[in-house]
């Protein structure tokens, strides 16, 4: 499917920017995903390969910059991006009621926090979350709470947001055991969850590789990154398409 890209849109009062990847010839509103990047400030370009692959599967992808080095850890940027998508998804052919939340690395930790802590996104509760290569044993930048502890203590009567986890088995940055621990904790509490492991590393799971010269992830054509990143894109698209149409 052909993909159209709208880049450099300003969202929120902080002046951060985001890119939108969408199916070019969709005949009806498409499900969407808000994708949060990792710890590097303003690295929305790092998620471009994943966003483009997901858009080719019929998803409208919103990829914002945010700054984990901000005074509040980037919380304001994350909340502003969520509000922007709620208000403007339809402008890009997205179905506002069918937008899931996904994040990679530190962004994945924040996304899981949004699922586990009611009210984390100022009234918006994503219908599903995909955590990609996240570390879950420390505080997340959105809520300041620790996902593993939140999962272990969640009340059975609390509304359940499905949490789908993806992780590379040879990840040297965030050990795959982080996702395994969270998955086990969620299952123990009867929460809807799944864990998908790929034979790739921290960058490969989003179809990239780390470039030490520029200290940034760049698109990769290695076999393990293409396999791992494609699997992640398919999962994100699958989760988004499963959200029921509320019209």
C-alpha positions in Angstrom: 0.0 0.0 0.0 1.3 3.4 -0.9 2.2 5.6 2.1 1.8 9.4 2.3 3.9 11.4 4.8 3.2 14.8 6.3 6.2 16.0 8.2 7.1 18.6 10.7 3.7 19.5 12.1 3.7 21.5 15.3 1.7 20.2 18.2 1.0 21.6 21.6 2.2 24.9 23.2 5.7 23.6 23.6 6.4 23.8 19.9 7.4 20.2 19.4 6.9 18.6 16.0 5.4 15.3 14.7 5.2 13.4 11.5 2.1 11.5 10.1 2.4 8.4 8.0 -0.9 7.3 6.4 -2.3 5.0 3.7 -2.4 7.2 0.6 -5.6 5.8 -0.9 -7.8 4.8 2.1 -11.5 4.9 1.3 -12.7 5.2 4.9 -11.2 6.3 8.3 -8.3 4.0 9.3 -7.3 2.9 12.8 -4.3 4.8 14.2 -1.3 4.6 16.4 0.6 7.2 18.4 4.3 6.1 18.5 6.6 7.5 21.1 10.4 7.2 20.5 13.0 6.4 23.1 15.4 8.3 25.4 17.2 10.4 22.7 15.7 13.9 22.6 13.7 14.7 19.4 14.2 11.4 17.6 11.0 10.9 15.8 13.0 10.1 12.6 14.3 7.0 14.3 10.8 5.5 14.2 10.3 6.3 10.5 10.9 2.8 9.2 8.5 1.3 11.7 5.8 4.0 11.0 6.1 3.6 7.3 5.8 -0.2 7.5 2.7 0.1 9.8 1.1 2.7 7.5 1.5 0.3 4.6 -0.6 -2.1 6.5 -3.5 0.4 6.7 -2.7 2.4 9.9 -2.4 6.1 10.3 0.8 6.6 12.4 1.6 9.7 14.4 5.2 10.0 15.5 6.1 13.0 17.7 9.3 14.4 19.0 9.6 14.6 22.7 12.4 15.5 25.1 13.1 13.1 28.0 15.8 15.6 29.1 13.1 18.3 29.8 12.6 19.5 33.3 9.5 17.3 33.7 11.1 14.3 32.0 9.1 14.9 28.8 5.7 14.4 30.4 4.2 17.6 29.0 5.3 16.6 25.5 3.8 13.1 25.8 0.5 14.5 27.0 0.4 17.2 24.3 1.0 14.6 21.6 -1.8 12.5 22.9 -4.2 15.4 23.0 -3.2 16.4 19.4 -4.0 13.0 18.1 -7.3 13.0 19.8 -8.2 16.3 18.3 -6.7 15.8 14.8 -6.6 12.2 13.9 -9.6 12.6 11.6 -7.7 15.4 9.7 -5.4 12.7 8.3 -7.9 10.0 7.7 -7.7 8.4 11.1 -10.5 7.1 13.3 -10.2 9.1 16.5 -11.9 6.4 18.5 -9.5 3.7 17.3 -6.1 5.1 18.1 -3.8 2.8 20.1 -0.6 3.8 21.9 2.8 2.3 21.2 6.3 3.2 22.3 9.9 2.0 21.9 12.4 1.8 24.7 11.7 4.6 27.2 8.7 5.5 25.1 7.5 1.9 25.6 7.8 2.3 29.3 5.7 5.5 29.1 3.1 3.8 27.0 2.7 0.9 29.4 2.4 3.5 32.2 -0.5 5.0 30.4 -2.3 1.6 30.3 -1.7 0.8 33.9 -2.4 4.1 35.6 -5.9 5.5 35.2 -5.9 9.1 34.3 -2.3 9.1 33.2 -3.2 10.8 29.9 -5.6 13.4 31.3 -8.8 11.5 30.6 -7.7 9.6 27.5 -7.2 5.8 28.0 -5.8 4.1 25.0 -7.8 1.1 23.9 -4.6 -1.0 23.7 -0.9 -0.5 24.1 2.2 -2.0 22.5 5.4 -1.8 24.5 8.5 -2.2 22.2 11.8 -3.2 23.9 10.9 -1.3 27.1 12.4 -1.5 30.5 9.8 -1.8 33.2 11.6 -2.0 36.6 12.0 1.8 37.0 9.7 4.8 37.0 8.2 5.8 33.7 8.4 9.4 32.5 4.6 9.8 32.1 3.4 8.8 35.6 6.6 8.5 37.7 5.5 5.0 38.7 7.1 1.7 38.1 5.2 -0.5 35.6 6.3 -3.8 37.2 5.0 -2.6 40.6 1.8 -1.2 39.1 1.1 -4.5 37.3 1.8 -6.6 40.4 -0.6 -4.5 42.5 -3.4 -3.8 40.0 -6.9 -4.5 41.2 -8.9 -7.2 39.4 -11.8 -4.8 39.1 -9.8 -2.2 37.4 -10.5 -1.6 33.6 -8.2 -3.7 31.6 -6.2 -2.2 28.7 -4.6 -5.0 26.6 -0.8 -4.7 26.7 1.2 -6.3 23.9 4.9 -6.6 24.4 7.7 -6.9 21.8 11.4 -7.5 22.5 14.5 -8.6 20.8 16.1 -11.7 22.3 19.7 -10.3 21.8 19.0 -6.8 23.1 22.1 -5.5 24.8 20.5 -2.3 26.0 17.3 -3.5 27.7 17.4 -7.1 28.5 14.4 -9.2 27.2 13.8 -10.3 30.8 12.3 -6.9 31.4 9.4 -7.7 29.1 9.2 -11.3 30.4 8.8 -10.0 34.0 6.1 -7.6 33.0 4.3 -10.2 30.9 4.3 -12.6 33.8 3.1 -10.0 36.3 0.2 -9.1 34.0 -0.8 -12.7 33.4 -0.7 -13.4 37.1 -3.3 -10.6 37.6 -5.5 -11.8 34.8 -4.7 -8.9 32.5 -4.9 -9.3 28.7 -1.3 -9.4 27.5 1.0 -11.2 25.1 4.8 -11.3 24.5 6.4 -11.5 21.1 10.1 -12.1 20.9 12.2 -11.6 17.8 15.8 -12.7 17.1 17.1 -9.2 16.9 18.5 -6.4 19.1 17.3 -3.1 20.6 17.5 -1.2 17.3 16.5 -4.1 15.0 13.1 -4.5 16.6 12.2 -1.1 15.0 14.0 -1.9 11.7 17.1 0.2 12.5 20.7 -0.1 13.6 22.8 2.0 15.9 25.3 4.3 14.2 28.1 5.1 16.7 29.4 8.0 14.6 26.2 10.0 14.8 25.1 8.3 18.1 21.7 7.7 16.6 19.7 4.8 15.1 19.5 4.7 11.3 17.4 2.5 9.0 18.8 -1.0 8.5 18.8 -3.5 5.7 20.2 -6.4 7.8 18.2 -9.6 7.7 17.5 -9.6 11.5 16.4 -6.0 11.6 14.1 -6.4 8.6 12.5 -9.5 10.1 12.2 -8.1 13.6 11.0 -4.6 12.5 8.5 -6.1 10.1 7.1 -8.3 12.9 6.7 -5.3 15.1 4.9 -3.4 12.4 2.5 -6.3 11.8 1.8 -6.5 15.5 1.1 -2.8 15.8 -1.2 -2.9 12.8 -2.9 -6.1 14.1 -3.6 -4.5 17.5 -4.9 -1.3 15.9 -7.2 -3.2 13.6 -8.7 -5.1 16.5 -10.0 -2.0 18.2 -13.8 -2.1 17.7 -15.4 0.5 15.4 -17.6 2.6 17.7 -19.6 4.4 15.0 
